[in-house]
Each structure stands twice: as structure tokens, then as C-alpha cells.
Amino acid sequence: MELLGVLVTCLSCLLLLSLWKQSYAKRKLPPGPTPFPIVGNLLQINTKNISKSIGLLAKEYGPVFTLYFGTKPTVVLYGYEAVKEALIDLGEDFAGRVNSPLVDLYAKGTGIIFSNGELWKDTRRFTLTVLRNMGMGKKTIENRIQEEALCLVQELKKTNASPCNPSSLLFCVPCNVISSIMFQNRFDYNDPQFQTLVKHFQDSIRLFNTPWVQEQQDKRSQFNMHHLIITIWDVFDAGTQTTSSTLTFGLLLLMKYPEVAVKIQQEIERVIGRDRSPCMQDRSRMPYTDAVVHEIQRYIDLVPNNVPRSVTRDIKFRGYHIPKGTEILPSLTSVLYDDKEFPNPEKFDPGHFLDASGNFKKSDYFMPFSTGKRACVGEGLARMELFLVLTTILQHFTLKPLVDPKDIDPTPVDNAFVSVPPSYEMCFVPL
């Protein structure tokens, strides 16, 4: 009984300390819902759909408010103006990264995604230099993507228009493109070593979709072999997961809206024909296809709440004091689904990126790759892959669903950190 009393007393002290710390912090931070001891606001948030919960809270607390994931405060930025002000106008101050315990277990503050300070700056410069030297943004890598897209076509033809799940093959495409950049070599899709690599990448996304609630310890690291390995893994993982998931969502949406796929094929026939592969020069003459690719990325909202950031110093933001190291959650959903910029944002509509004359229309609200200093380092490569692979597929196949298009549900099966497309089967009918 004495031991029980000691435990109860200790627990009570911890709860009171937690409440006091949160109360003190809340006097300085933006307003937000009252957190519970220890768990913070986790009981008030749907961890399977954090962005939806954030949207509801923004209606009550405005574009800048505070949530507690456990005992740690997180400042949420909601809407284009708040996100732009922080990530672009004050980009240096909001360029920090807060690692989760899971990430720290393997990365230890290294790599390009989760490193900080001078190490991150040096790593980003180094990565961009290497990728450019290896051909990213040049004709050589465009040729490599065209070749990989044709390899995909050959694999799809082997299905003989029978039902198949395309996700694994779609995953192999960007993985092989990055392999050709990093190692100057591609893998056969059935290569056991390659399949093991693919499995590890697919497992990692499931781990990252778990909620982040333990405390982060500050660790410093050197630019060493471990750091190099983690950087290579980051480039592979980020460049493969995002592109393959977008392609998987994209094919599902094109089956749900077959009239969109038909219009793309008409544009392909008019601009490219059947005798050559699509190239990036075609994009300027294919505004509808370009608009569809953009709308797929906007609609699927692949990384709803960005990769969590932190402020690099004590700052004043919109009248609030945000201490150095405070986690920042910029809601990309609130930008991509802004109903003034994109009327009826819940509807899949390529017209969101077309003007009255049918020309492609750019938008500052298009931020699927994030924005500012921590924007995706492989954005140019991903844009190239999405356009070339989707047009190549539609140049060779009609997409046939196994159910009525109106019954196709493109809702993600999970979108805590990254939106995960549902599993489905379809037929690729040769043209």
C-alpha cells in the first residue's frame, strides 16, 4: 500500500507539472483547444485524418493556433496567407526540422529530410549538385524516364488485359529512375534484390503514418558515411513513395472520370501520335493533360500537413511569441483546397488549372511539394516523371475498371502523414 501511495503521489506531481508547463507555454503561444495532461490534444484529434480535425479547429481558432501532441506544443498554420508568410517570407526562421523518435532511431539527425542547420544546408547543396551532375533536369534524365516508361508498358502488356494491381509496377518506375541517377543502373522488375528494396520502402511509409508523441532529444551529427547513407535513403524513399502513390491515385481517378482520360488521349493523338514517346517539350502544347496532372496532385493532397518543421530561433509571428525549437505544422490541405482559388475543391476538376480559353493556368496555391527553403529537392524530377509516365500509359492503353466508375472510391485508406491510395485492380487494354 505504501508503494501504491508513492506511485499515486508521483503521478499526481507529474500531472500537475505537465499542467503548469502547458499553462505557462499557452500564455505565450497562439490560442488553441485546452490540452489534457500527458496526452495533450490527441483525444480531440482524429489521428487517421489529422487534416480534417485541423480544418474544424481552424474555424474556431483562426489561421494560427496551438495543438499539443503529447506534452509538446505544435503551432498550426492554416490557409495560404499564413503558410506563405511563414515558409516563404520568413523561410529561414521556419526552416528547422523536428524529428520523431522513429526517425531519430535510424537517421540520428542526419540525411536531407530531417537534418538541421548548417548540416542540412550543406547536404541540400551537395544533393542538388550530385543530382544535377547525374542528369536531373537535363535531357539525359528525360531519356531515362522515357525508357523506363516503355519498360513499364512492356510489363503491362504481359498482363494481357487481365485484372492486375498496378501499384507494385508503378512503384518500380521512379525507383528505377532514381537508381539510374544514383548508381547508373536500373533493375529488372522481378530482380529479388530490387523487390527486397521495394518492400523496405513500402514498409517505411506505414511506419511514418503512426502518430508522433514522444520527446525529441537534441543530437548533433557529422557529415560522415552514416549521413551519406541516410541521405541516399531519403532521396530514394521520398522520390519513390510520392511519385508512385501519385501515379496510383492518378490511374484510379482517370478510371472514375473516363471522360478525362479520353480528352487526354485525344490531346496525345493530336500532339504526339503513336510513333514516338512523349517528351517534355510536348507539355506546353498539351494544356489539358498538364492541368490533369496538376489536378491529380492537388486533389489527392499527398502530404496533407507537410513534413513537420520547427522555428530556428525565438520569433514573433502575427503577435505571438514562438520559442526556438517549437514544432510547426503547415497545413497544405488548407492551401490546396482553398475554395476561393479552387471553386468546389472537393470535386476533381482539371478546370481548376485552365483559363476560359482552355490554356494552362498557373496557381501560387499549388504546393504539393511544399514551398520555401524546405521544398522537395526532387520536385523537377517528379514533375517530369508524372507527365511522361501518365502520357505514355494513355498512349498505349485504355484504362478499364472492374466496377462501375461511379462506384470507384479514391479516398485514401490512411492520411495521417502521407495519403495512402486504396488497393485496387484494373485492366490495361492495349490500343
N, C-alpha and C positions, 0 to 999 in steps of 0.2 A: 504493500500500500504506500510506503514511503517513496518507493521508486516511481510509482504512478503519480504521486503528488509532485515530485520533482519534474517529471515529464510534462505534466499539465502546466506547471509554472513556467517552464522553459518555452513551451509552445505559446503560452499567453504573451510572454515577453516578446517573442518573435513576431507575433501578430501585431502587437502594439507598436513595435519598432517599424514594421512594414507600413502600418497606417500612418505613422508620424512622417516617415520618409516620403510617402506618396503625397501626404497633405502639404509638406514643405515644398516639394517639387511642383505641385499643382499651382502654388501661388505665383510661380514664375512662368510656367509653360502655358500654351493655349488651353482653352477650356475643353472639356470632354466629359463623357459619362463617368460617374463615380466608380472607381475600381474596387473589387473585393480584395481582401488581404491575400497575399501569396499568388493567387491566380490572375489578379488584375481584372481585365475586361473579357477574358476568354469565354466566360459563361454567357456573355452578351453578344458573342460573335459566332457566326456560322463558319467554322474553320474550313469547310468544304467549299464555301463561296464567300471568301472574305470581302471581295469587291462589292457584292450586293449589300452586305452589312455596312460597309463603309459608306455606300451611297445613301442608305437610310439615315445614318448618323450625321452625314453632311447636311441633310435638310434641317437638322436641329441645331447643329453647332457651327455651320458655315464651312468655308473652304480651307480653314486651318484649324485642326483640333488635335487633341492628345488621346491616345489609347495606351493601355498597359497590357503588354503580352507578358504575363507574369508580373514581376516587380519592376520591369524596365519600361520607362515611358517611350512611346513612339509618336512622333509628330506626323500627322497625315496631311498631305497636300492634295486638295480636291479641285479639279477644274483647270482649264487651260491657263488662266492668268496666274494662278498660284504655282503651278508646275513650271511654267516658263520663267517666272520671276526667280524661282529657286535654282532650277537646273541650268538655265541659260544666263540670265542676268547676273546671278550670284554663283555661277558654276563652280568656282574654286572653293567656296565655302561649303558647298553641298556635295563635294566630290569624295567624301570619305566612304568607307565601307564597314559595315558591322557584320562579323562572321557569326554563324550559328555554331553550336557545339559540334554538330555533324560535319560542317565544313572545316572547322578548325582541326578536327580529328585527322583529316587527310591533307589539308592544304597548309595548316600552320602559318597562316598569314601570307602565303606565297601565291604564285600564279598571277594571271592578269585580271581575273574577275574579283578576287577577294583580298588583294593586297592593298596597301595604303601608302600615302606619302610619296617620297622620292622613289621608293622601290617600285610602286605602281607606275609612276611616270616613266621611269627608265624601262620598265617591262613593256609598257604600251608602245613606246617609241621603238624598242627592239623588235617587238612582234610585228608592227606595221612595216618596218624596214624589211624584215625577213619575208613577210607575205608578199610585199611588192617585188622584192628581188626574185621570188619564186614564181611570179607571174600574175598575182592578184591585180585586177583592174586592167590587165593587158590582153591583147588578142590571144596570147598563148593559153591563158586560163579559160577564155571563151571557147577555144577549140577543144580544150579538155572537157568542159561541161557538155559540149555538143556530142563528143564521142561517148561520154557516159550516158547521155540521154538516149543515144542509139543502142547502147548495150541494154538499157532498161527496156526499150522497145522489143529487142530480140527475146528477152526473158518473158515479157508479157505475151508475145506471140506463142510461146511454148505452152501457155495455158489453154490454147485452142478455144478461146471464148467461153471456157468453163468458169464457174464461180471460183473466185480466189480472194484472199485477204491481201490487199496491196501494201499494207503498212511496212512489212519487212523489206520488200523490194525498194520501196520509196526511201526507207532508211539507208539502204546501201548506197544510193546515188550520192548524196552530199558527203557521206563518209568516205567514199572512194575519191571524190573530188579533192577533199582535204588531204587524203593520203597521197594523192599525186602532187600536191603542193609541198607537203612536209617531207615525204620520203621519195618523191619522184617515181612512184609506183602505185598501181591500183591492184585490187584483189578480185579474184573470181568470186561471184556472189555466193557460191557454195563452198568456198575455202573454209575449212574448220577453224583456222586461226582467226579469220575475218569474222566468222559467226560468233566466236567467243567474245571478240571485241565489241560487236554489235550488242550482244547480251549484256555486257557490263554497262554500256551506255544507257540501255533501256532500263536497267535496274536502278541506275543513279537518279533518273527523273522521278521514280516512285519514292525514293528516299527524300528528295528535296521537297516533295509535296507534303511532308509531315510538318506540323506546327513547330515554330521556333520559340522555346520558353526556357532556357537556362541562361546562367550568366556567362558573359564573354570575358575572357581574360586577355589582357594586352600582351602580345608576344611580338618580338622583333625577329626578323629573319634576314639572311644574306642572299645575294644573287648567286646561288650555287646549283649543283646538279639536281637537288630535290626541287628547287624553284623552277628550273628548266623543265623538268618532267611534268610538274603541275601545270605550267604554262601550256605545254603541248596538249595535255589532257583537257585543259579549259577550252583551247581552240577547237579541238575535236568535238568535245561534248556540246558546247554552245552552238557551234556551226552545224552539227549534225541534227541534234534534237529539234531545234527551232525550224529548220528548213523542212525536215521530213514530216514533222507534225503539221506544218502549214500546207504541204502538199496533200497529206492525208485528209485534212479538213477540206481542202480545195476540191478534191475529186468528189467528196460527199456532197458538197454544196452544188457542184455542177450537175450531179445526178438529180438533186432535189429541184433544181431550176434548169431543166433541159433546154429551154429556150435560150438561156445564156450561153450554154455550150455550143448550140447551133450558130449563134451570132459570132462566136469566136472562130468556129470552123469556116464560116463564110469569109471572115477577115483573113484567115490563114490562106484560103484558096485564092483570094484576090491579090494578096501582097506577096506570099511566099510560093504557093503552089505545092506540088508533090515531089519535085525533082531535086530539091536541096533542103538542107536543115535550116531551121530558124536561126537568125543571128541577132545580135543586139541592135544593129542598125535598123532592123525591121520595127522595133518598138515604137519609134517616132511616127511610123505610118500605120500603126495599129492601136489607135486611141482606146477602142472598146476593150481590147484584150488587156491593155495596160491598166485601164480602170477596173477591170475584173480582178486582176492580181492585187491591186491596192485594196479593193473592197473585201476580198478574202481576208487579207491581213487585218484590216480594220474590224471586220465583223467577228472574227474568231478571238480577238483580244488575247493573244497568246500568253503574254506575261502581264496579267491584269494590274499588278501593283509594283511593277518594276522589280529590279533586284534591290533589296533594302539598302539605303545609304545612311551616312551619318554626317554631321557637320564637323568640319575640321578645326573650328575654333568657336569660342563663345560669340554668339551673334545676336543682333536684334533683327527680328523678322516680323514685319507688319505689327509692330508694337509689342511683340512678345520676346522674352529672353529665352534663347535656346542654348543650353550649355554645350560645350565641346563634347563630342562623342555621342550626343543624343541621336537615336535612330530616326531616320526619316523614311516615310513610306509615300512615294509619289504615285497617286492613282492614275495609271494610264487609261484605265477604263473610262474615267470621267472626261478624258480628252477625246478618245476615240469614239465615245458615244455621246458627245455634246450635241444636243438636239437643235441648236442654232446653226452649227456648222454642217451637221448631217441630219437633215429632217427625217423623222421616223427612224432613228438609229437602230432600233431593234429589228428592222427589216433589211434583208440582204438586197442591196440595190446598187449596181455599178454606176448608176446615175449620180451617186454621191461624188464621183470623180470625173464627171463630164459636164461641159457647159451647154448652153442652149443650142449650140451649133454642132454638138457631138464631138468637140475637141477635148483632149485630156485636160483636166483642171487640177492643178496642184493645191495642196492644203497644208498650212502650218500645223494643223491639228493631227496630221498623220505622224504618229510617234510609236509605231510598233517596235522599233529598235531603240526606244528611249531617246534621249536628246542630251545635248550638253557634253561635258568632258568625259562622262562615263557611258556615252552612247556605244552601241555594239561595234566592236572593231571590225567585224566581218560583214557590215551592212551591205557594202557594194557587192561582195561575193554572193550573199544571199539573194539580193535583188536579181542578179544575173541568173542564178540557178532557178529561181521560181519562174521567171519569164520563159527561159529556154526549155525547161523540163515540161511545164504545162503545155506550151505550144507544140512541142514535139509529140507528146502523148496524143493531143487532139488532132494532130496532123495525120496520125496513123490509126486511131481507134475511135469508135463510138462507145461512150460510157453507158453501160446497161445495168441498172439496179435490179435487185432481186425482189423488190417490193414496189408498190405504187409510190411515185415520187412524193406525193403529199404525205405519205407515212414515214418518210425519212426524217429522223431527228438528229440534227447536228450538234445538240447540246453536249458540252464536254462532260466526261464521266468524272472529272476532278479538275478543279482550277484553284487550288489553294496557293500554289506558287506559279505553276505553269499549267495552261489549259491542256488537258489530255483528250485527244479525239476518241470517240467511241469506236469499238471494233466492229467491222462490217465486212461483208463480202460483195463482190460485184463481178461483172463480166467485161472484158475488153474485146470488143468485136472489131476485127480489122476492117478498115475502109477499102 
